[in-house]
Amino acid sequence: MCPPLSMDDFLGNVESDNEEIMMNEEVEQNEIEQNDEDKNHHNEVEEENNDDITKGTSKKRTRGQTSCKNIHARSFEEREEVILNDDGQPIGPREKTVKDLSLFLGTMARNSTFCPLTYTNWKAMPSDLKEHMWKYINAKFNVPDEGKKWVESTIQDAWRRYKCKIKRLHFEKFANMTERLKHRPATIPESHFKKLCLYWSNENVKSQLKDHLTLKP
């Protein structure tokens, strides 16, 4: 797989590839826009016909990811004590405390300030960012030092899952950069998302991922 690098370093090493990707994206977008113009009249008529049918229907509400706003709003004096087992994993004092901590760490992994997605893998995440996260977490929960390894591992796993989800829902579903940027998740800065798209569009990255998936049992 790709070496542990920031997206800036990786993309700087493949600058000519990035220019080619952007040119291809522009050609694809021009073709799409031309096709859209040809379909406009048909779509307008179809929308009018469907308007009466869709009136009165309601969209199914889906549950979003938790934000743990109440935990983020805690003062230092309000932080909860966390009890660990011999392996440094949280076990109490209450089941709710353990659950809240896990959910809270998930919000950290999805936060572009604490855990930006602009790194090829978790190993590339700067140590100062990890230390900043640890201090922030301990301002909301009193986690003994023995739990630091578990905390980082939990955030790492959540970060990887989140990155895969962003790729699936906001990159692979769309044909070009223009459409991807239109559907960029609001939680990710545009500059970060552009770098991700260029990274995922790189032929070497796609080839390495394909080889990795082939080798998996």
C-alpha positions in Angstrom: 0.0 0.0 0.0 1.0 3.7 -0.2 3.7 4.9 2.2 2.6 7.0 5.2 2.5 10.6 3.8 0.4 13.7 3.9 -1.7 14.2 0.8 0.3 17.3 0.0 3.5 15.3 -0.1 2.0 12.5 -2.0 0.3 14.7 -4.6 3.5 16.8 -4.9 5.3 13.6 -6.0 2.7 12.9 -8.7 2.0 16.5 -9.9 2.0 15.5 -13.6 -0.6 12.8 -13.0 -2.8 15.3 -11.2 -2.8 17.7 -14.2 -3.8 14.8 -16.4 -6.7 13.8 -14.1 -8.0 17.4 -14.0 -7.9 17.6 -17.8 -9.8 14.4 -18.2 -12.3 15.5 -15.6 -12.9 18.7 -17.6 -13.5 16.8 -20.8 -15.9 14.4 -19.0 -17.8 17.3 -17.5 -18.2 19.0 -20.9 -19.7 15.8 -22.3 -22.0 15.5 -19.4 -23.2 19.1 -19.7 -23.9 18.6 -23.4 -26.0 15.4 -22.6 -27.8 17.3 -19.9 -28.9 20.0 -22.3 -30.3 17.4 -24.6 -32.3 15.8 -21.8 -33.6 19.0 -20.2 -36.8 19.3 -22.1 -37.7 15.6 -21.5 -36.9 15.9 -17.8 -39.0 19.0 -17.3 -42.0 17.3 -18.8 -41.4 14.2 -16.7 -41.1 16.2 -13.5 -44.4 18.0 -14.2 -46.1 14.6 -14.7 -44.5 13.2 -11.5 -45.2 16.3 -9.4 -48.8 15.3 -8.5 -47.7 11.8 -7.7 -45.0 12.8 -5.3 -47.1 15.3 -3.5 -48.1 14.0 -0.1 -45.4 11.4 0.1 -42.8 11.7 2.9 -39.2 10.6 2.8 -38.1 7.9 5.2 -36.1 9.5 8.0 -32.8 7.8 8.7 -30.8 8.1 11.9 -27.6 10.1 11.5 -24.3 9.8 13.3 -24.2 11.0 16.8 -22.4 14.3 17.5 -22.1 14.0 21.3 -22.6 17.7 21.7 -23.3 17.4 25.4 -20.0 15.7 26.0 -18.0 18.2 23.9 -19.6 20.9 26.0 -18.4 19.5 29.3 -16.2 21.6 31.5 -13.0 20.0 33.0 -14.8 19.7 36.3 -17.6 17.7 34.7 -15.5 15.1 33.1 -16.3 11.5 33.9 -14.0 9.0 35.5 -13.1 5.9 33.4 -12.1 2.6 34.9 -9.9 0.3 32.8 -9.2 -3.5 32.9 -5.8 -5.0 33.0 -5.5 -4.6 29.2 -6.2 -0.8 29.3 -9.7 -1.1 28.0 -12.6 0.8 29.5 -15.0 -1.3 31.6 -16.8 1.3 33.8 -17.7 2.6 36.3 -21.0 2.4 34.3 -21.9 0.8 31.0 -23.2 4.1 29.8 -19.8 5.7 30.5 -18.1 3.1 28.3 -20.6 3.6 25.5 -20.4 7.4 25.7 -16.6 7.3 25.5 -16.7 5.0 22.4 -19.3 7.3 20.7 -17.3 10.4 21.6 -14.1 8.9 20.1 -16.1 8.3 16.9 -16.9 12.0 16.7 -13.2 12.8 17.1 -12.3 10.5 14.2 -14.8 12.3 12.0 -13.6 15.8 12.9 -11.5 17.4 10.2 -9.6 19.5 12.8 -8.6 16.7 15.1 -8.3 13.9 12.5 -8.1 15.3 8.9 -8.4 12.8 6.2 -5.5 14.3 4.3 -3.1 11.5 5.1 -2.5 8.3 3.1 -2.9 6.3 6.3 -3.0 6.6 10.1 0.8 6.2 10.5 1.2 9.5 8.7 -1.0 11.3 11.2 1.4 13.8 13.0 2.2 13.0 16.6 1.3 16.5 17.7 -2.3 16.0 16.4 -2.5 12.7 18.3 -1.3 14.3 21.5 -3.7 17.2 21.1 -6.5 14.7 20.7 -5.4 12.8 23.9 -5.4 16.1 25.9 -8.8 17.1 24.6 -10.3 13.6 25.4 -9.0 13.9 28.9 -10.7 17.2 29.3 -14.0 15.4 28.8 -13.2 12.0 30.4 -10.6 11.1 33.0 -8.9 8.3 31.2 -5.8 6.8 32.9 -2.6 6.8 30.8 -2.8 3.0 30.5 -5.8 3.6 28.3 -4.0 5.8 25.7 -3.2 2.9 23.4 -6.8 1.7 23.3 -8.1 5.2 22.7 -5.8 5.8 19.7 -6.6 2.4 18.3 -10.3 3.1 18.6 -10.0 6.4 16.9 -7.8 4.9 14.2 -10.4 2.2 13.3 -13.2 4.8 13.3 -11.1 7.1 11.1 -10.4 4.3 8.6 -14.1 3.4 8.4 -15.1 7.1 8.0 -12.6 7.5 5.2 -14.0 4.4 3.4 -17.5 5.7 3.8 -16.6 9.1 2.3 -15.0 7.4 -0.6 -18.0 5.2 -1.2 -20.7 7.8 -0.9 -19.0 11.0 -2.2 -16.3 9.8 -4.6 -17.3 6.5 -6.2 -20.9 7.5 -6.8 -20.0 10.4 -9.1 -18.2 10.5 -12.4 -16.0 13.6 -12.2 -14.6 16.2 -9.9 -17.3 18.8 -10.5 -20.1 16.4 -9.4 -18.0 15.2 -6.5 -17.5 18.7 -5.2 -21.2 19.4 -5.6 -21.8 16.5 -3.2 -18.9 17.1 -0.9 -19.9 16.4 2.7 -20.2 19.6 4.7 -18.0 18.3 7.4 -14.9 18.1 5.2 -13.3 21.4 3.9 -13.2 21.6 0.1 -9.4 21.8 0.0 -9.2 18.5 1.9 -11.9 16.8 -0.2 -10.1 17.8 -3.5 -6.9 16.2 -2.3 -8.8 13.1 -1.4 -10.4 12.9 -4.8 -7.0 13.4 -6.6 -5.5 10.7 -4.4 -8.2 8.2 -5.0 -8.1 9.0 -8.8 -4.4 8.2 -9.0 -3.7 5.1 -11.1 -1.0 3.8 -8.8 -3.3 4.1 -5.8 -6.1 2.3 -7.6 -3.7 -0.4 -8.7 -2.3 -0.9 -5.2 -5.8 -1.1 -3.7 -6.8 -3.7 -6.3 -3.7 -5.8 -5.5 -4.5 -5.5 -1.8 -8.1 -6.6 -2.3 -6.9 -9.5 -4.5 -4.5 -10.8 -1.8 -7.1 -10.6 1.0 -8.5 -14.1 1.9 
